[in-house]
Amino acid sequence: MEKLSRYIIEHSSQEHEALKWIRKQTNLRTNHARMLSGPTQGALLTMLVRISSAKNILEVGTFTGYSTCCLGLGLPEGGHIDSLELNDELNDIIFGGWERAGLKHCISLHNGDALKTLEVLAGQIAEGFKPQYDLAFIDANKRQYRSYFDAVFPMIRPGGIILADNTLWNGKVLEEPLPSDAQTVELAAFNRMIASRKDLDAFILPLRDGLTFIRKK
Ligand SMILES: C[S@@+](CC[C@H](N)C(=O)[O-])C[C@H]1O[C@@H](n2cnc3c(N)ncnc32)[C@H](O)[C@@H]1O
């Protein structure tokens, strides 16, 4: 599997220097480097933004700004990202990476609880101060995926895309009986809810830890 991952990375577009810098800083300064999207999923995020021509993007769960940067590298001129993160201790890595990628001017970082920030952003959209989003990437607290989805879905334009990360949760959502930890229970319920909805199309890509593609009808 490692050989396959290496082959895919070596034969895809090369990782931007800013992304390498973020990865290095994340490894040096945090104990959670496995939370990063990484080069393969990162390249997919950039590609998705490019092929969908998404201009207004929402990200729930910034961490050290790696996936934000991947989304940003696909943005057209005049595009914008709102990225939501609870922890403000990593802001120097986040801003350092975005600066190196030449993206600082087109990303707004919102520190605080995502559900509260989403409420504020929804108000701004409702009042016409902001356009609906073309694409959203959900990758924060796994215990709150349905709440994030409920908040984000109305903010997405018809035809827009929501990506939800870690939806296979290392295969735990498939286990019978289902493990009782809060994250697995929530992700399994999220997957069932998405599969039952008639107002969207969905597909789980078994890349890394599972990436669900949701297209609003
Ligand atoms: C898996 S990491 C995000 C990784 C990032 N998207 C990437 O691929 O590089 C999840 C992040 O969500 C943040 N988070 C957790 N609960 C949150 C909340 N209630 N509001 C906002 N952010 C939250 C965590 O602090 C963590 O940095």
The ligand as an SDF file (V2000), in Angstrom:
LIG
                    3D

 27 29  0  0  0  0  0  0  0  0999 V2000
   -8.5950   16.7470   10.9990 C   0  0  0  0  0  0  0  0  0  0  0  0
   -8.1500   18.3470   11.5010 S   0  0  0  0  0  0  0  0  0  0  0  0
   -8.3060   19.2960   10.0180 C   0  0  0  0  0  0  0  0  0  0  0  0
   -7.2540   18.9380    9.0280 C   0  0  0  0  0  0  0  0  0  0  0  0
   -7.2050   19.8640    7.8380 C   0  0  0  0  0  0  0  0  0  0  0  0
   -8.5020   20.0190    7.2210 N   0  0  0  0  0  0  0  0  0  0  0  0
   -6.2300   19.2920    6.8160 C   0  0  0  0  0  0  0  0  0  0  0  0
   -6.6430   18.4150    6.0470 O   0  0  0  0  0  0  0  0  0  0  0  0
   -5.0610   19.6880    6.8220 O   0  0  0  0  0  0  0  0  0  0  0  0
   -9.5560   18.8320   12.4290 C   0  0  0  0  0  0  0  0  0  0  0  0
   -9.4670   20.2480   12.9900 C   0  0  0  0  0  0  0  0  0  0  0  0
  -10.7690   20.6040   13.4500 O   0  0  0  0  0  0  0  0  0  0  0  0
  -10.6360   21.4500   14.5680 C   0  0  0  0  0  0  0  0  0  0  0  0
  -11.8710   21.4430   15.3550 N   0  0  0  0  0  0  0  0  0  0  0  0
  -12.3180   20.5090   16.2230 C   0  0  0  0  0  0  0  0  0  0  0  0
  -13.4720   20.8910   16.7720 N   0  0  0  0  0  0  0  0  0  0  0  0
  -13.7760   22.0990   16.2380 C   0  0  0  0  0  0  0  0  0  0  0  0
  -14.8310   23.0010   16.4170 C   0  0  0  0  0  0  0  0  0  0  0  0
  -15.8330   22.7460   17.2710 N   0  0  0  0  0  0  0  0  0  0  0  0
  -14.8200   24.1570   15.7190 N   0  0  0  0  0  0  0  0  0  0  0  0
  -13.8100   24.4340   14.8400 C   0  0  0  0  0  0  0  0  0  0  0  0
  -12.7680   23.6040   14.6390 N   0  0  0  0  0  0  0  0  0  0  0  0
  -12.7450   22.4540   15.3250 C   0  0  0  0  0  0  0  0  0  0  0  0
   -9.4540   20.8340   15.3290 C   0  0  0  0  0  0  0  0  0  0  0  0
   -8.8800   21.8020   16.2050 O   0  0  0  0  0  0  0  0  0  0  0  0
   -8.5320   20.3900   14.1880 C   0  0  0  0  0  0  0  0  0  0  0  0
   -7.5480   21.3690   13.9300 O   0  0  0  0  0  0  0  0  0  0  0  0
  1  2  1  0
  2  3  1  0
  2 10  1  0
  3  4  1  0
  4  5  1  0
  5  6  1  0
  5  7  1  0
  7  8  2  0
  7  9  1  0
 10 11  1  0
 11 12  1  0
 11 26  1  0
 12 13  1  0
 13 14  1  0
 13 24  1  0
 14 15  1  0
 14 23  1  0
 15 16  2  0
 16 17  1  0
 17 18  1  0
 17 23  2  0
 18 19  1  0
 18 20  2  0
 20 21  1  0
 21 22  2  0
 22 23  1  0
 24 25  1  0
 24 26  1  0
 26 27  1  0
M  CHG  2   2   1   9  -1
M  END
$$$$
